[in-house]
Structure formats: structure tokens, C-alpha cells
Amino acid sequence: MVLGRVVTGTGAAAAAIAGGVLAQRSVVRGRQERRLRIDGGRGVDEQYFARIGGIEQWLSVRGDDVSQPVLVEVHGGPGSVTSVFTARTRAWEEHFTVVRWDMRGAGKTLRRGGARGQGEITYERLYEDALEVVDHVRTRLGVERVVIVGHSLGTGFALRLIRSHPERFSAYVGIDHNVHDGDRDASSYKELLERLRAAGRDKQAATVEAMGRDRRVWTAEQHALYHRFVMANNPESVAALKSVVLPSLWYSPLHSLPDLPAFFQGMKLSARIFPDTAMFDDWADGTRFAVPFFVFQGALDLVTPPGRARRFFDDVEAPAKHFELVEDAAHFSAYTHPDRFLALLLDRVRPLVSGSR
């Protein structure tokens, strides 16, 4: 009887805690929903599924005035959707029509069709999807060109889009620009080993050392493990993950409780594209671009190191270009510092794209 009362009491306490957590989530989400309201006849607020690449893929289109320049965001990860940051970046929508897309194998697109309904998940397939999304948005909003914004791994897609189809874009903006160099530069690999050993994480160091420095022969699982170690050993990026990314997901007004597992499932499922990128060489593919070129990089980022991004940027030839370090920021710099990122957009990008529709 005593044991029964203890078990019952423990269960009731757990239920009460869970109920309190969910109640707090409801309150915060309600507050953010009110913040996200777009009033007035000039605004747009649409979330829907479009047929892209043969499957239903999720898009969000939001802005206070549809006459503003269109900004299409390509998320990184792979599988790390940026739609969770909509509430944090509400001010962006006062100056741009912001389009976000959950790639195949990620987020709401993954939840819609399930893992078996995603079709082929390769870098080339996702690139073709990205191009189709851009054309879909151009047609839907009646614009000739859009600003393409890539985050982290998404910068690779965006870079290839502006190189191959510059007529569709008014500017390129790279957030935490991820540079591919044909695996010539082993400095990041060596630095990770040094950090692991200095932290006494000998088992992780041994795992990384056993993988070898040649990423071109790594499996998808090894790529994912390496990136997990890099993130976990960048304290500022870990802090951003805990204080911004995960709370943004938990409280997102656009994401229901059943949407949350898909966020993590998507990152695991999408890791299969990593080996596709191992042979990429951004320098060999060309550093001359026909659109204005901007890179905004977290100064403390060890996931996409600013030094490598700067070296590539210095070789870029473009009608206009600008590189800016976001001080006190690591990975996810635009989302941990959304007001500072918006100020950069308004100061550097907006003047060049205002008449680009």
C-alpha cells in the first residue's frame, strides 16, 4: 500500500510538472503568435505545401508589404530548418518578404511525407529543389529576382545557384559561410583534435584520429559525428544552441508538438548528403559572380571558421561585396543577433536591391 501511494504520488507530481511546462509553452506561444500577426492589405502571411521535385514541400512566405524585396532563405544542417526562428526575426519582415523552406528530409516536409516519402536525398536533388523553390517564389510573388540567403551548409546551395543562374538573383548573403576547398585545408581537423585533447576527451580524439583527415573517404555517419564533435567543442555555439535554437523550436508558434521530433529526425536523415560535398571546391568552381556578394560571419564560430570564409571572400569578384564579422557570435549568428543582422541587411544589402523586382 505504501509503495502504491509513493508510485501514485510520483506519477501525479510528474504529471503536474509536465502540465506546468506545457502551460508555460502555451502562454509563450500565444504571446509570439500575437507578435507575428501581419495586419494591413499589403502584407502576406502564408504557410503551405507546394509540389517541389515531385513531393510536397513546406514553405512560409511572410512580410508586412509585398512590394518589399524578396528574401529566400536556404537552411543548413543539413536538416536544421530556420523556420523555427520566425518569431525572433519578425523585424526582418518589416523590410523584406521573407521566404523559408523546409527541404526534403527536414522539418515539416519530412513530417508531411514521412521518411519513406522523401524520395532521393542527395545534394544534387536538393539543389534542383532549391532552384525550383526559387522559381516557384518568383512566379507566386511576381518578381524577377530575389535575394538568396544561405545559412551554413545552405550557403553551398546558394553559391551554386548564383553561379549558375545569376539572372534570378539580386544579391547573395551568406550567414556563417561554409567553404568547400576539395579538402586541401586540414587546419580545422587538426584544431579539433587539439581542442579534444586539451579538454581531456581522449576517446573522442581517438575516434576523430581513426577517421583520418581525408573527408573524401568518410561515411555519412562519420561526417555527422565529426560535425557533432565540432559543435560540442565550440562553447559559444553550444550556448547558442541551448539559449536560442532549442527554445526557438520549443516555443515556435508555427510548430506543434508533433512537429518537434521531425526537427531532430531530419538532421539525422539528411546527413546522407555529407559525402556528396566532400569533393566540392569553391575556388575551382569559380570566384567571379554577377550579383552583389555579402558574407556575415560569427566571429567566434568554429563550425564554419571565419578565417576560411574570409579567404574565399577576398578572392571573390562581384559588382559589390562586403564581409562583416558579427562580434560575440558563433554559429547561428544571424539568429542569435537578429537585430544586428537586420542592420547589416539594411545598411549593405537593401540599398542595392530595392529596385530589383
Residue, then its C-alpha position, 0 to 999 in steps of 0.5 A: m500500500v505504501l509503495g502504491r501511494v509513493v508510485t501514485g504520488t510520483g506519477a501525479a507530481a510528474a504529471a503536474i510538472a509536465g502540465g506546468v511546462l506545457a502551460q508555460r509553452s502555451v502562454v509563450r506561444g500565444r504571446q509570439e503568435r500575437r507578435l507575428r500577426i501581419d495586419g494591413g492589405r499589403g502584407v502576406d502571411e502564408q504557410y503551405f505545401a507546394r509540389i517541389g521535385g515531385i513531393e510536397q514541400w513546406l514553405s512560409v512566405r511572410g512580410d508586412d508589404v509585398s512590394q518589399p524585396v524578396l528574401v529566400e532563405v536556404h537552411g543548413g544542417p543539413g536538416s536544421v530548418t530556420s523556420v523555427f526562428t520566425a518569431r525572433t526575426r519578425a523585424w526582418e519582415e518589416h523590410f523584406t518578404v521573407v521566404r523559408w523552406d523546409m527541404r526534403g528530409a527536414g522539418k515539416t516536409l519530412r513530417r508531411g511525407g514521412a521518411r519513406g516519402q522523401g524520395e532521393i536525398t542527395y545534394e544534387r536533388l536538393y539543389e534542383d529543389a532549391l532552384e525550383v523553390v526559387d522559381h516557384v517564389r518568383t512566379r507566386l510573388g511576381v518578381e524577377r529576382v530575389v535575394i538568396v540567403g544561405h545559412s551554413l551548409g545552405t550557403g553551398f546551395a546558394l553559391r551554386l545557384i548564383r553561379s549558375h543562374p545569376e539572372r534570378f538573383s539580386a544579391y547573395v548573403g551568406i550567414d556563417h559561410n561554409v567553404h568547400d576547398g576539395d579538402r586541401d585545408a586540414s587546419s580545422y581537423k587538426e584544431l579539433l583534435e587539439r581542442l579534444r585533447a586539451a579538454g581531456r576527451d581522449k576517446q573522442a580524439a581517438t575516434v576523430e584520429a581513426m577517421g583520418r583527415d581525408r573527408r573524401v573517404w568518410t561515411a555519412e555517419q562519420h561526417a555527422l559525428y565529426h560535425r557533432f564533435v565540432m559543435a560540442n567543442n565550440p562553447e559559444s555555439v553550444a550556448a547558442l544552441k541551448s539559449v536560442v535554437l532549442p527554445s526557438l523550436w520549443y516555443s515556435p508558434l508555427h510548430s506543434l508538438p508533433d512537429l518537434p521530433a521531425f526537427f531532430q529526425g531530419m538532421k539525422l536523415s539528411a546527413r546522407i548528403f555529407p559525402d556528396t560535398a566532400m569533393f566540392d571546391d569553391w575556388a575551382d568552381g569559380t570566384r567571379f559572380a554577377v550579383p552583389f556578394f555579402v558574407f556575415q560571419g560569427a566571429l567566434d564560430l568554429v563550425t564554419p571558421p571565419g578565417r576560411a570564409r574570409r579567404f574565399f571572400d577576398d578572392v571573390e569578384a562581384p559588382a559589390k561585396h562586403f564581409e562583416l564579422v558579427e562580434d560575440a557570435a558563433h554559429f547561428s549568428a544571424y539568429t542569435h543577433p537578429d537585430r544586428f543582422l537586420a542592420l547589416l541587411l539594411d545598411r549593405v544589402r537593401p540599398l542595392v536591391s530595392g529596385s530589383r523586382 
